[in-house]
Amino acid sequence: PSYSTVREFYMTVLHEIGHALDAKRLTPKKFIKKYTQAGTMAAYDGLDPHKANKWEKKAENFAEKEIKKYI
């Protein structure tokens, strides 16, 4: 009930898979460090630490690309 469409649900799952793949590539510890640094830098610049985080944008781009395979 928290997703208004199936597409929105798939996008969320694919977004999180994007994060998992980055963590696998870098190692979870390095990924968390880099993710946190990106959020801190965004906040330092007066931006939203989540929305302006490059890792969030990367995961969203991954989801946008991948969803075309399923919907």
Rosetta blueprint (number, residue, H / E / L):
1 P L
2 S L
3 Y L
4 S L
5 T L
6 V H
7 R H
8 E H
9 F H
10 Y H
11 M H
12 T H
13 V H
14 L H
15 H H
16 E H
17 I H
18 G H
19 H H
20 A H
21 L H
22 D H
23 A H
24 K H
25 R H
26 L H
27 T L
28 P H
29 K H
30 K H
31 F H
32 I H
33 K H
34 K H
35 Y H
36 T H
37 Q H
38 A H
39 G H
40 T H
41 M H
42 A H
43 A H
44 Y H
45 D L
46 G L
47 L L
48 D L
49 P L
50 H L
51 K L
52 A L
53 N L
54 K H
55 W H
56 E H
57 K H
58 K H
59 A H
60 E H
61 N H
62 F H
63 A H
64 E H
65 K H
66 E H
67 I H
68 K L
69 K L
70 Y L
71 I L
